[in-house]
Amino acid sequence: MLDWDRISELREEIGVEDFAEVVALFLEETGEALSRLAAGRPTLAADLHFLKGAALNLGFADLARMAAEGEARAGQGGAPDLASLAACYRSSRDAFLRGAAAKGYLAAAPAVR
């Protein structure tokens, strides 16, 4: 579900303080993108592309895979499984926050949507 090697690498690359900011921004922007997708706004392909890239960057491997699959379906005129995508985000987010807390990666849990 999560690529902890990538998460650790990113934290080392950008530093502890910036890592917390990146995590908070990721959670906020991902929540917003999922809200747009749920509302059926016409930014489907762009939002899925964003989710794929952001998830890959932060090590959310399953979410990145699902977003890429959804993006491919949308590009072919199909409908991505947005409910499964949102569920994957929530379970990945929760696992990340638990794991990050256990590893001491975040001083305080960021606000989540």
Z-matrix of the N, CA and C atoms (Angstrom, degrees):
N
C 1 1.442
C 2 1.532 1 110.93
N 3 1.332 2 116.11 1 -46.17
C 4 1.465 3 121.65 2 179.90
C 5 1.521 4 109.96 3 -120.21
N 6 1.307 5 115.27 4 144.78
C 7 1.458 6 121.80 5 176.91
C 8 1.535 7 107.26 6 -101.12
N 9 1.329 8 116.21 7 88.52
C 10 1.459 9 120.42 8 -175.65
C 11 1.523 10 112.52 9 -65.72
N 12 1.320 11 117.71 10 -25.99
C 13 1.470 12 119.27 11 174.81
C 14 1.529 13 109.61 12 -63.44
N 15 1.343 14 116.92 13 -43.22
C 16 1.465 15 120.94 14 179.51
C 17 1.522 16 109.91 15 -67.23
N 18 1.317 17 116.75 16 -41.25
C 19 1.458 18 120.59 17 179.99
C 20 1.528 19 109.98 18 -61.62
N 21 1.321 20 117.37 19 -46.15
C 22 1.468 21 121.51 20 178.90
C 23 1.523 22 111.14 21 -63.78
N 24 1.326 23 115.62 22 -41.61
C 25 1.478 24 120.53 23 178.97
C 26 1.525 25 110.59 24 -61.11
N 27 1.324 26 117.23 25 -46.20
C 28 1.460 27 120.90 26 179.46
C 29 1.526 28 110.54 27 -61.73
N 30 1.315 29 116.88 28 -43.60
C 31 1.464 30 120.63 29 179.72
C 32 1.527 31 111.10 30 -60.90
N 33 1.322 32 116.73 31 -40.96
C 34 1.460 33 120.30 32 178.23
C 35 1.521 34 111.23 33 -68.64
N 36 1.328 35 117.26 34 -38.37
C 37 1.472 36 121.59 35 -178.62
C 38 1.521 37 112.16 36 -64.34
N 39 1.325 38 116.73 37 -43.26
C 40 1.463 39 118.78 38 -171.34
C 41 1.525 40 113.91 39 -105.14
N 42 1.310 41 117.70 40 -10.05
C 43 1.465 42 120.83 41 178.75
C 44 1.516 43 112.35 42 92.05
N 45 1.305 44 114.66 43 159.49
C 46 1.459 45 122.07 44 -173.82
C 47 1.523 46 111.99 45 -61.68
N 48 1.334 47 117.26 46 -49.65
C 49 1.463 48 120.64 47 -176.19
C 50 1.527 49 111.11 48 -64.80
N 51 1.315 50 117.17 49 -46.09
C 52 1.463 51 120.01 50 -179.92
C 53 1.523 52 110.99 51 -68.31
N 54 1.325 53 117.86 52 -30.92
C 55 1.458 54 120.88 53 178.03
C 56 1.525 55 109.86 54 -60.85
N 57 1.321 56 117.00 55 -45.28
C 58 1.470 57 120.55 56 179.31
C 59 1.524 58 110.52 57 -60.30
N 60 1.324 59 117.12 58 -40.34
C 61 1.468 60 120.94 59 178.24
C 62 1.528 61 110.98 60 -65.93
N 63 1.325 62 116.97 61 -41.82
C 64 1.464 63 121.22 62 179.03
C 65 1.526 64 110.25 63 -62.94
N 66 1.314 65 116.84 64 -42.91
C 67 1.468 66 120.96 65 178.95
C 68 1.528 67 109.95 66 -61.93
N 69 1.327 68 117.42 67 -47.72
C 70 1.464 69 120.92 68 -179.57
C 71 1.527 70 110.85 69 -60.79
N 72 1.316 71 117.26 70 -43.41
C 73 1.464 72 121.19 71 178.77
C 74 1.525 73 111.07 72 -65.14
N 75 1.330 74 116.80 73 -42.55
C 76 1.463 75 120.85 74 177.77
C 77 1.526 76 110.69 75 -59.02
N 78 1.317 77 117.07 76 -48.32
C 79 1.459 78 120.57 77 -178.51
C 80 1.527 79 111.24 78 -62.87
N 81 1.318 80 116.72 79 -41.73
C 82 1.465 81 120.57 80 179.56
C 83 1.526 82 111.20 81 -65.09
N 84 1.332 83 116.90 82 -51.33
C 85 1.460 84 120.50 83 -176.30
C 86 1.526 85 112.08 84 -69.04
N 87 1.311 86 117.50 85 -33.81
C 88 1.461 87 120.63 86 178.09
C 89 1.522 88 109.79 87 -68.55
N 90 1.320 89 116.65 88 -42.87
C 91 1.462 90 120.06 89 175.84
C 92 1.516 91 112.22 90 -59.24
N 93 1.336 92 116.76 91 -41.14
C 94 1.463 93 121.29 92 178.06
C 95 1.529 94 111.18 93 -65.09
N 96 1.327 95 117.05 94 -43.26
C 97 1.463 96 120.69 95 179.53
C 98 1.523 97 110.66 96 -63.38
N 99 1.327 98 117.28 97 -41.59
C 100 1.463 99 120.39 98 178.44
C 101 1.528 100 110.95 99 -66.16
N 102 1.322 101 117.90 100 -34.96
C 103 1.467 102 120.90 101 175.96
C 104 1.527 103 110.85 102 -64.85
N 105 1.330 104 116.56 103 -41.79
C 106 1.474 105 119.68 104 177.41
C 107 1.520 106 110.41 105 -62.94
N 108 1.344 107 116.45 106 -42.13
C 109 1.458 108 120.05 107 179.50
C 110 1.531 109 110.54 108 -62.84
N 111 1.312 110 116.65 109 -43.18
C 112 1.469 111 120.57 110 -179.38
C 113 1.524 112 111.39 111 -65.43
N 114 1.324 113 116.39 112 -31.58
C 115 1.463 114 120.79 113 -179.39
C 116 1.527 115 112.15 114 -80.06
N 117 1.333 116 117.11 115 -6.78
C 118 1.458 117 120.69 116 178.46
C 119 1.518 118 114.03 117 73.69
N 120 1.298 119 116.78 118 27.60
C 121 1.464 120 119.48 119 179.02
C 122 1.522 121 110.24 120 -69.48
N 123 1.319 122 118.16 121 156.73
C 124 1.474 123 121.52 122 -173.31
C 125 1.525 124 115.25 123 -76.87
N 126 1.308 125 118.33 124 20.88
C 127 1.462 126 121.56 125 -179.18
C 128 1.522 127 110.76 126 -104.80
N 129 1.317 128 117.64 127 26.58
C 130 1.460 129 123.26 128 -173.52
C 131 1.524 130 112.71 129 -51.34
N 132 1.320 131 117.73 130 -58.79
C 133 1.467 132 120.93 131 -176.47
C 134 1.527 133 111.37 132 -61.90
N 135 1.320 134 117.37 133 -42.61
C 136 1.467 135 120.82 134 -179.71
C 137 1.526 136 111.22 135 -65.34
N 138 1.330 137 116.67 136 -40.98
C 139 1.468 138 119.59 137 179.58
C 140 1.521 139 111.23 138 -67.41
N 141 1.322 140 117.67 139 -40.71
C 142 1.466 141 120.43 140 177.80
C 143 1.524 142 110.92 141 -65.13
N 144 1.325 143 116.57 142 -39.29
C 145 1.467 144 120.87 143 177.81
C 146 1.535 145 109.95 144 -63.61
N 147 1.323 146 116.50 145 -43.88
C 148 1.465 147 120.57 146 177.31
C 149 1.526 148 110.42 147 -59.97
N 150 1.335 149 116.43 148 -48.54
C 151 1.466 150 120.11 149 -179.21
C 152 1.518 151 111.42 150 -58.32
N 153 1.323 152 116.26 151 -42.45
C 154 1.468 153 120.50 152 179.68
C 155 1.522 154 110.32 153 -59.28
N 156 1.315 155 117.25 154 -51.80
C 157 1.459 156 121.04 155 -177.38
C 158 1.516 157 113.41 156 -65.67
N 159 1.328 158 116.45 157 -43.93
C 160 1.466 159 119.96 158 -179.73
C 161 1.522 160 110.60 159 -65.42
N 162 1.317 161 116.59 160 -41.48
C 163 1.465 162 120.42 161 -179.66
C 164 1.523 163 110.88 162 -65.76
N 165 1.317 164 117.27 163 -41.04
C 166 1.473 165 120.22 164 177.16
C 167 1.520 166 110.72 165 -62.07
N 168 1.315 167 116.81 166 -42.92
C 169 1.456 168 121.64 167 -178.06
C 170 1.526 169 112.05 168 -61.30
N 171 1.331 170 116.33 169 -38.22
C 172 1.458 171 119.78 170 -175.92
C 173 1.522 172 113.55 171 -96.62
N 174 1.320 173 117.56 172 0.12
C 175 1.460 174 119.96 173 175.72
C 176 1.516 175 114.94 174 89.13
N 177 1.316 176 118.23 175 16.59
C 178 1.461 177 122.13 176 176.56
C 179 1.533 178 107.35 177 -86.59
N 180 1.318 179 116.18 178 78.32
C 181 1.465 180 122.87 179 -169.94
C 182 1.525 181 113.40 180 -62.13
N 183 1.327 182 117.85 181 -48.07
C 184 1.470 183 119.82 182 -178.69
C 185 1.522 184 111.22 183 -65.43
N 186 1.313 185 117.48 184 -41.06
C 187 1.461 186 120.80 185 178.50
C 188 1.525 187 110.32 186 -63.00
N 189 1.318 188 117.43 187 -41.92
C 190 1.466 189 121.07 188 178.49
C 191 1.526 190 110.84 189 -61.70
N 192 1.328 191 116.42 190 -42.92
C 193 1.465 192 120.61 191 179.81
C 194 1.528 193 110.66 192 -63.53
N 195 1.329 194 116.50 193 -46.04
C 196 1.462 195 119.89 194 -179.53
C 197 1.524 196 111.86 195 -65.19
N 198 1.322 197 117.32 196 -39.24
C 199 1.470 198 120.82 197 178.21
C 200 1.528 199 110.29 198 -65.25
N 201 1.333 200 117.19 199 -39.70
C 202 1.471 201 120.59 200 178.16
C 203 1.527 202 110.29 201 -64.60
N 204 1.316 203 117.02 202 -41.82
C 205 1.464 204 120.27 203 177.68
C 206 1.527 205 110.69 204 -63.92
N 207 1.327 206 116.36 205 -42.32
C 208 1.463 207 120.40 206 177.66
C 209 1.512 208 112.12 207 -64.36
N 210 1.323 209 116.23 208 -39.77
C 211 1.457 210 120.59 209 178.49
C 212 1.529 211 110.35 210 -63.22
N 213 1.320 212 116.17 211 -41.69
C 214 1.477 213 119.90 212 178.49
C 215 1.529 214 110.43 213 -64.41
N 216 1.332 215 117.72 214 -43.29
C 217 1.468 216 121.03 215 178.16
C 218 1.520 217 110.94 216 -61.62
N 219 1.333 218 115.89 217 -45.28
C 220 1.463 219 120.10 218 -179.50
C 221 1.524 220 110.69 219 -62.78
N 222 1.330 221 116.55 220 -37.09
C 223 1.460 222 120.84 221 178.77
C 224 1.523 223 112.99 222 -66.44
N 225 1.317 224 115.57 223 -22.15
C 226 1.467 225 120.98 224 178.63
C 227 1.523 226 111.47 225 -100.95
N 228 1.320 227 116.93 226 10.88
C 229 1.456 228 121.05 227 178.38
C 230 1.516 229 113.93 228 85.49
N 231 1.324 230 117.37 229 5.93
C 232 1.461 231 121.14 230 179.65
C 233 1.511 232 112.01 231 -87.67
N 234 1.316 233 114.20 232 176.00
C 235 1.460 234 120.41 233 -179.94
C 236 1.526 235 109.97 234 -110.84
N 237 1.305 236 117.19 235 119.15
C 238 1.470 237 119.66 236 176.50
C 239 1.524 238 110.69 237 -70.75
N 240 1.312 239 116.11 238 156.82
C 241 1.465 240 122.51 239 179.01
C 242 1.524 241 107.93 240 -84.54
N 243 1.328 242 115.41 241 88.37
C 244 1.464 243 120.33 242 -174.92
C 245 1.523 244 112.55 243 -70.54
N 246 1.316 245 118.18 244 -31.29
C 247 1.466 246 120.51 245 178.54
C 248 1.530 247 110.26 246 -65.39
N 249 1.334 248 116.65 247 -43.20
C 250 1.470 249 119.84 248 178.12
C 251 1.523 250 111.02 249 -67.08
N 252 1.316 251 116.78 250 -36.73
C 253 1.458 252 121.24 251 178.06
C 254 1.528 253 110.19 252 -62.66
N 255 1.329 254 116.95 253 -46.10
C 256 1.463 255 121.00 254 179.36
C 257 1.531 256 110.59 255 -64.79
N 258 1.322 257 117.47 256 -39.97
C 259 1.467 258 120.68 257 178.24
C 260 1.519 259 110.88 258 -64.82
N 261 1.320 260 116.90 259 -39.96
C 262 1.467 261 121.45 260 177.76
C 263 1.529 262 110.03 261 -62.88
N 264 1.327 263 116.52 262 -42.24
C 265 1.459 264 119.91 263 178.28
C 266 1.526 265 110.43 264 -60.34
N 267 1.323 266 116.63 265 -48.79
C 268 1.468 267 119.72 266 -177.97
C 269 1.529 268 111.46 267 -61.27
N 270 1.324 269 117.71 268 -45.33
C 271 1.463 270 118.90 269 -178.80
C 272 1.530 271 110.99 270 -69.80
N 273 1.331 272 117.89 271 -36.64
C 274 1.467 273 121.32 272 177.05
C 275 1.522 274 110.38 273 -66.12
N 276 1.326 275 115.73 274 -45.10
C 277 1.466 276 121.17 275 178.92
C 278 1.526 277 110.55 276 -58.63
N 279 1.329 278 116.10 277 -47.07
C 280 1.461 279 119.94 278 -178.55
C 281 1.531 280 111.07 279 -64.50
N 282 1.328 281 117.06 280 -42.71
C 283 1.471 282 120.91 281 178.08
C 284 1.529 283 110.42 282 -64.17
N 285 1.329 284 116.42 283 -39.67
C 286 1.458 285 120.66 284 178.68
C 287 1.525 286 110.29 285 -63.18
N 288 1.322 287 117.09 286 -48.65
C 289 1.465 288 120.11 287 -177.82
C 290 1.526 289 111.52 288 -62.98
N 291 1.338 290 117.29 289 -39.98
C 292 1.471 291 120.03 290 176.29
C 293 1.525 292 110.53 291 -64.39
N 294 1.327 293 116.39 292 -47.14
C 295 1.462 294 120.61 293 -178.70
C 296 1.511 295 112.91 294 -65.83
N 297 1.333 296 116.02 295 -41.57
C 298 1.464 297 120.29 296 179.62
C 299 1.525 298 110.46 297 -64.90
N 300 1.311 299 116.76 298 -38.21
C 301 1.467 300 120.05 299 177.41
C 302 1.529 301 110.24 300 -66.19
N 303 1.317 302 116.78 301 -42.88
C 304 1.467 303 120.80 302 -179.57
C 305 1.528 304 111.58 303 -64.62
N 306 1.322 305 116.50 304 -33.88
C 307 1.462 306 121.05 305 -179.23
C 308 1.532 307 112.14 306 -87.14
N 309 1.325 308 117.47 307 -5.64
C 310 1.459 309 121.00 308 -178.26
C 311 1.520 310 112.56 309 73.35
N 312 1.331 311 117.65 310 26.75
C 313 1.465 312 121.81 311 -177.42
C 314 1.523 313 112.91 312 -78.25
N 315 1.311 314 116.84 313 -24.00
C 316 1.463 315 120.71 314 -178.08
C 317 1.525 316 108.60 315 -129.07
N 318 1.324 317 116.09 316 131.34
C 319 1.457 318 120.00 317 179.29
C 320 1.519 319 110.50 318 -68.66
N 321 1.323 320 116.51 319 -36.95
C 322 1.461 321 121.96 320 178.72
C 323 1.523 322 107.45 321 -141.74
N 324 1.300 323 116.11 322 147.21
C 325 1.462 324 120.53 323 179.50
C 326 1.529 325 108.85 324 -70.15
N 327 1.344 326 116.68 325 129.94
C 328 1.460 327 119.17 326 177.52
C 329 1.520 328 110.38 327 -71.99
N 330 1.327 329 115.71 328 158.86
C 331 1.469 330 120.65 329 176.13
C 332 1.524 331 108.11 330 -64.68
N 333 1.315 332 116.23 331 141.76
C 334 1.462 333 120.78 332 -179.11
C 335 1.510 334 110.90 333 -124.90
N 336 1.324 335 113.92 334 154.75
C 337 1.467 336 121.50 335 175.94
C 338 1.489 337 108.06 336 -116.19
